[in-house]
Amino acid sequence: MRTLMLPEPIAQYFASAHNPEALAKCFKADAILKDDGHTYEGVQSITAFLGAASVKYNATTEPFDKRDDDGYHVVRAKVTGDFPGSPANLTYRFGLDRGLIDSLEINA
């Protein structure tokens, strides 16, 4: 298996999945996250959502592919946890600004 070279805030995002304080350090204060038809604006809203999802689903995420697309970093990852359809391969589309996550869209 090849090792993915992820930009630091993206690598930190995946490494901090169950740690809301560490996740908060990955995002800009006014970042936007879109997931499952919902939009979360601001680092507090994002980390509250991710923290609740972490507790609810107890998921682990293993990135396995990365490509660049029009200025975005698109990462495919296998997500395993306590949810219907587990495991699932999800797509994470990261926008970065000044070394932090500015936007993130998660799709199946």
PLY file of the C-alpha trace (Angstrom):
ply
format ascii 1.0
element vertex 108
property float x
property float y
property float z
element edge 107
property int vertex1
property int vertex2
end_header
0.00 0.00 0.00
1.35 3.44 -0.89
1.60 6.19 1.68
-0.53 9.24 0.92
1.15 12.61 1.09
-1.55 14.81 2.63
-1.14 18.53 3.36
-0.64 19.07 7.09
-4.15 20.34 8.00
-5.74 17.42 6.14
-3.45 14.85 7.76
-4.22 16.45 11.13
-7.97 16.34 10.39
-7.88 12.57 9.86
-5.55 12.01 12.83
-7.82 14.04 15.15
-11.12 12.34 14.32
-12.07 11.70 17.97
-10.56 14.85 19.46
-12.70 18.00 18.93
-10.02 20.31 20.40
-7.42 19.05 17.94
-9.96 19.21 15.09
-10.67 22.86 15.88
-7.01 23.66 15.19
-7.36 22.33 11.62
-10.08 24.81 10.57
-10.24 28.54 9.91
-12.60 30.37 12.29
-15.11 30.96 9.47
-14.76 27.58 7.74
-17.73 25.81 6.15
-18.45 22.06 6.27
-21.12 20.35 4.18
-22.15 16.80 5.05
-25.30 14.74 4.57
-27.37 17.67 3.28
-26.40 19.99 6.15
-24.10 23.00 6.24
-22.09 23.93 9.32
-20.54 27.39 9.46
-17.76 28.37 11.83
-15.26 26.26 13.71
-17.49 25.90 16.81
-20.43 24.58 14.77
-18.16 22.26 12.80
-16.41 20.78 15.82
-19.73 20.35 17.68
-21.12 18.40 14.72
-17.95 16.30 14.27
-17.73 15.61 18.01
-21.36 14.42 18.17
-20.86 12.26 15.07
-17.73 10.75 16.61
-19.63 9.71 19.74
-22.67 8.47 17.82
-20.89 6.45 15.12
-17.51 5.62 16.70
-16.07 5.69 13.18
-12.53 5.16 11.99
-11.37 6.70 8.74
-8.58 5.40 6.49
-7.64 7.67 3.57
-6.61 5.62 0.53
-6.51 8.05 -2.40
-5.82 11.74 -3.02
-6.00 13.93 -6.09
-6.02 17.64 -6.76
-9.05 19.14 -8.50
-9.23 22.81 -9.46
-7.45 24.01 -6.31
-9.13 21.51 -3.98
-7.64 18.41 -2.37
-9.98 15.44 -2.90
-9.40 12.50 -0.56
-11.16 9.15 -0.72
-11.36 7.28 2.58
-12.82 4.06 3.94
-15.04 4.85 6.94
-15.97 2.06 9.35
-18.27 2.52 12.33
-21.65 2.01 13.95
-23.82 3.17 11.04
-25.89 1.43 8.35
-23.82 0.52 5.30
-20.52 0.38 7.19
-17.90 0.32 5.87
-18.36 3.04 3.26
-15.99 4.86 0.93
-16.49 8.62 1.25
-15.09 11.57 -0.67
-13.68 14.55 1.25
-13.19 17.74 -0.78
-10.91 20.12 1.15
-10.31 23.78 0.43
-7.26 25.19 2.19
-6.36 28.77 3.00
-3.19 29.87 4.80
-2.47 26.41 6.18
-5.97 25.71 7.52
-9.12 24.04 6.23
-11.39 26.72 4.77
-14.04 24.40 3.36
-14.86 20.70 3.51
-17.54 18.80 1.65
-18.13 15.13 2.49
-20.01 12.88 0.03
-20.70 9.20 -0.46
0 1
1 2
2 3
3 4
4 5
5 6
6 7
7 8
8 9
9 10
10 11
11 12
12 13
13 14
14 15
15 16
16 17
17 18
18 19
19 20
20 21
21 22
22 23
23 24
24 25
25 26
26 27
27 28
28 29
29 30
30 31
31 32
32 33
33 34
34 35
35 36
36 37
37 38
38 39
39 40
40 41
41 42
42 43
43 44
44 45
45 46
46 47
47 48
48 49
49 50
50 51
51 52
52 53
53 54
54 55
55 56
56 57
57 58
58 59
59 60
60 61
61 62
62 63
63 64
64 65
65 66
66 67
67 68
68 69
69 70
70 71
71 72
72 73
73 74
74 75
75 76
76 77
77 78
78 79
79 80
80 81
81 82
82 83
83 84
84 85
85 86
86 87
87 88
88 89
89 90
90 91
91 92
92 93
93 94
94 95
95 96
96 97
97 98
98 99
99 100
100 101
101 102
102 103
103 104
104 105
105 106
106 107
